[in-house]
Amino acid sequence: MAEIQSILVCGAGTMGAGIAQLSAVSGYRTLLFDLSSPVLIRAEQQIITQLNKLEEKGAISAEANKATYERIQFTSNLDLCKADLVIEAIIENVAVKKDLFNKLAALNGSKTIYASNTSSISINSLAEEFMYPHQFAGMHFFNPAPIMKLVEIIQGEHSDPTVITVLVEVAKQMKKTPVRCNDAPGFIVNRVARHYYLEAMYMVEKGYLAIEEADAILEAAGFKMGPFKLMDLIGLDVNYSVSNIVWEALQKPKRLMPSSLQKVKVEAGDLGKKTGKGFYNYL
């Protein structure tokens, strides 16, 4: 299989922009695609700001900053979306993801590797009806992508083992710590982490402690971020969606029932930092 030289990132939200920055910093020719021009403009500004911060800290030189930025192309034209590796980071919706992957497959062919950054949707379900299922796998980064070290590499039922090996090597080139797993509800981290979020929300709902107390206690116990702060950072809509997917995939066990506390926030549009308000107020 050919060496990866170019990476297409689809979706220019916080996660997609972070992956694109990481890709360019790691030396790959990078294309960031989003249908929304305003979203692309915000992503470009986010990347410029982050690269400038790295330069100010001495983490990269002015020359490296300039070279990294020049490796990134921003586009809303799907016809330009061709690369050795595609990393999809769009909305957590099976139908929308499948439609995008099929369009990309028609443009790129059978030699491109196709990876989804989904946090919980089954890789096998996304590969259904895809014309190149052997070239398809999961590559799940964590937010913020340029900082968080772990990357889950998820092997689907039809994923070619060589594809998994290439994704592992790409993750290492990005100075990440790749972990391999087979397709399963929630993969590794989101399966284990459900209790961190759900038990904290259950205790708050029952009046055992306040949100601020829960975060303070768990941070004092060694966690870098309490569950409510972390949900606000991830996005309550994303976190709530993951909880529902894992709960339903495991036949709705009571211990994993999504929290009504979070549901109310999502329905009100209070999604965390990205909207200025979640469990905490950022306005």
C-alpha positions in Angstrom: 0.0 0.0 0.0 1.3 3.4 -1.0 2.7 5.8 1.7 0.2 8.4 2.9 1.3 11.8 1.7 -2.1 13.7 1.6 -5.0 13.8 4.1 -8.5 15.1 3.5 -10.4 16.1 6.6 -14.2 16.4 6.1 -15.9 18.7 8.6 -14.4 22.0 9.8 -15.9 22.1 13.3 -13.6 22.2 16.3 -12.6 18.5 15.9 -12.1 18.6 12.2 -10.0 21.8 12.4 -7.9 20.3 15.1 -7.3 17.1 13.0 -6.4 19.3 10.0 -3.9 21.3 12.1 -2.4 18.1 13.5 -2.1 16.6 10.0 -0.3 19.7 8.6 2.0 20.0 11.6 2.9 16.3 11.0 4.0 17.1 7.4 1.0 15.9 5.4 -0.5 17.9 2.6 -3.9 18.6 4.1 -7.3 19.6 2.7 -10.0 20.7 5.0 -13.5 20.4 3.6 -16.8 21.8 4.8 -20.0 22.8 2.9 -20.3 26.0 5.0 -17.9 28.8 4.1 -18.4 30.6 7.5 -17.4 27.4 9.3 -14.3 27.1 7.1 -13.4 30.7 7.8 -13.7 30.1 11.6 -11.6 26.9 11.2 -8.9 28.7 9.4 -8.8 31.4 12.0 -8.7 28.7 14.8 -5.7 27.0 13.1 -3.9 30.3 12.6 -4.4 31.3 16.2 -3.2 27.9 17.5 -0.1 27.9 15.3 0.8 31.4 16.5 0.4 30.3 20.1 2.8 27.4 19.4 5.3 29.8 17.9 5.0 32.2 20.9 5.7 29.3 23.2 8.7 28.3 21.2 7.2 24.9 20.3 7.6 25.7 16.5 9.7 28.2 14.6 8.3 31.0 12.5 9.4 29.1 9.4 7.6 25.9 10.6 4.5 28.0 11.4 4.5 29.4 7.8 5.2 26.0 6.2 2.5 24.3 8.2 -0.2 26.8 7.2 0.9 26.5 3.6 0.3 22.8 3.7 -3.4 23.3 4.4 -6.0 24.0 1.7 -9.6 25.0 2.7 -12.5 24.2 0.4 -16.2 23.9 0.2 -16.0 22.2 -3.3 -16.5 18.5 -2.9 -15.0 17.9 -6.4 -11.6 18.9 -5.0 -11.8 16.3 -2.2 -9.1 13.8 -3.2 -6.4 12.4 -1.0 -4.5 9.3 0.1 -6.4 9.2 3.4 -9.9 10.6 4.2 -10.8 11.3 7.8 -14.5 12.2 8.2 -15.4 14.4 11.2 -18.9 15.5 10.5 -22.3 15.3 12.3 -23.0 12.0 14.2 -25.6 10.8 11.7 -25.3 7.5 10.0 -27.2 8.4 6.8 -25.3 11.7 6.3 -21.9 10.0 6.9 -22.8 7.1 4.5 -23.8 9.6 1.8 -20.6 11.6 2.1 -18.4 8.4 2.1 -20.1 7.2 -1.1 -19.5 10.5 -2.8 -15.9 10.5 -1.7 -15.4 6.9 -2.9 -16.7 7.8 -6.4 -14.1 10.6 -6.5 -11.1 8.8 -4.9 -11.4 5.2 -5.9 -10.3 1.9 -4.2 -6.7 2.9 -3.2 -7.7 5.7 -0.8 -8.2 4.8 2.9 -11.5 6.0 4.4 -11.7 6.6 8.1 -14.4 7.9 10.3 -13.7 9.9 13.5 -17.1 8.8 14.9 -17.0 8.5 18.7 -19.5 5.7 18.9 -21.4 4.8 15.7 -20.7 1.3 14.5 -17.9 1.1 11.9 -19.6 -2.0 10.5 -22.9 -0.1 10.0 -21.1 2.8 8.3 -19.4 0.3 6.0 -22.7 -1.2 4.9 -23.3 -0.5 1.2 -20.0 1.2 0.9 -18.2 0.3 -2.3 -14.8 -0.2 -0.6 -15.5 -1.8 2.8 -12.0 -3.3 3.0 -10.6 0.3 2.8 -12.8 1.5 5.6 -12.0 1.8 9.4 -12.4 4.0 12.4 -9.8 6.6 13.5 -11.2 8.3 16.6 -9.3 11.4 17.9 -10.2 13.1 21.2 -10.9 16.7 21.7 -8.7 18.8 21.5 -7.1 16.7 18.7 -3.8 18.6 18.6 -3.3 18.0 22.4 -4.9 14.7 23.4 -2.5 11.8 22.8 -4.9 8.8 22.4 -6.3 7.7 19.1 -8.6 4.7 18.8 -8.0 2.7 15.6 -11.2 0.6 15.0 -11.2 -2.4 12.8 -14.5 -3.3 11.2 -15.6 -6.7 10.0 -14.3 -6.0 6.5 -11.3 -3.7 7.2 -8.1 -4.9 5.5 -5.5 -5.4 8.3 -3.0 -3.4 6.1 -5.4 -0.4 6.4 -5.3 -0.7 10.2 -1.5 -0.9 10.1 -1.3 2.3 7.9 -3.7 4.2 10.3 -1.5 3.2 13.3 1.6 4.5 11.5 -0.2 7.8 10.6 -1.2 8.2 14.2 2.4 7.6 15.3 3.6 10.1 12.7 1.3 12.6 14.4 3.0 11.8 17.7 -0.2 10.1 19.0 -0.6 6.9 21.0 -2.8 4.6 18.8 -4.8 1.8 20.4 -6.4 -0.9 18.2 -9.8 -2.3 18.9 -12.6 -4.2 17.1 -15.9 -2.5 16.4 -18.0 -2.5 19.5 -20.5 -0.1 21.1 -18.6 2.9 22.4 -15.3 1.3 21.3 -13.0 1.6 24.3 -12.9 5.0 25.9 -16.6 6.0 25.4 -17.7 2.6 26.7 -15.7 3.0 29.9 -16.4 6.7 30.3 -20.2 6.4 30.4 -20.1 5.8 34.1 -17.9 8.8 34.7 -20.6 11.1 33.2 -23.8 9.2 34.1 -23.0 8.5 37.7 -22.1 12.1 38.3 -25.3 13.3 36.7 -27.3 10.8 38.7 -25.9 12.1 42.0 -26.6 15.7 41.0 -30.1 14.8 40.0 -30.7 13.1 43.3 -29.4 16.1 45.2 -26.4 14.3 46.7 -24.0 17.1 45.6 -23.8 20.1 43.3 -22.3 20.2 39.8 -19.3 22.2 41.0 -18.7 19.8 43.9 -18.7 16.8 41.6 -16.1 18.4 39.4 -14.0 19.6 42.3 -14.0 16.2 44.0 -13.0 14.2 40.9 -10.3 16.7 39.9 -8.9 16.4 43.4 -8.9 12.7 43.0 -6.6 13.1 40.0 -8.8 13.6 36.9 -7.6 16.5 34.8 -11.2 17.7 34.3 -14.4 16.9 36.1 -17.3 15.2 34.3 -19.5 18.4 33.9 -16.6 20.5 32.6 -15.6 17.8 30.2 -19.1 17.4 28.9 -19.3 21.1 28.3 -16.0 20.9 26.4 -17.0 17.9 24.3 -20.5 19.3 23.6 -23.6 18.1 25.4 -25.2 17.1 22.2 -22.3 14.9 21.2 -22.0 13.4 24.6 -25.7 12.8 24.9 -25.8 11.2 21.5 -22.9 8.8 22.4 -24.8 7.8 25.6 -27.9 7.0 23.6 -26.0 5.0 21.0 -24.1 2.9 23.6 -27.3 2.4 25.7 -29.4 1.2 22.7 -26.6 -1.0 21.3 -26.3 -2.8 24.6 -30.0 -3.5 24.8 -30.8 -0.5 27.1 -29.4 -1.6 30.5 -30.6 0.5 33.4 -27.0 1.3 34.5 -26.4 3.1 31.1 -29.7 5.0 30.8 -29.0 8.5 29.4 -29.5 11.3 31.9 -32.6 13.5 31.8 -30.4 16.3 33.2 -28.4 16.3 30.0 -31.5 15.8 27.8 -33.0 19.0 29.1 -29.8 20.9 28.3 -29.6 19.5 24.8 -33.3 20.3 24.1 -32.8 23.9 25.3 -29.8 24.3 23.0 -27.4 24.7 25.9 -24.6 22.6 24.5 -21.6 23.7 26.4 -18.6 26.0 25.5 -19.6 26.1 21.8 -22.9 27.8 22.6 -21.7 29.7 25.6 -23.8 27.8 28.0 -24.0 24.3 29.3 -23.7 23.0 32.8 -21.6 26.2 33.2 -22.1 29.7 31.8 -19.3 30.9 29.4 -20.9 34.1 28.2 
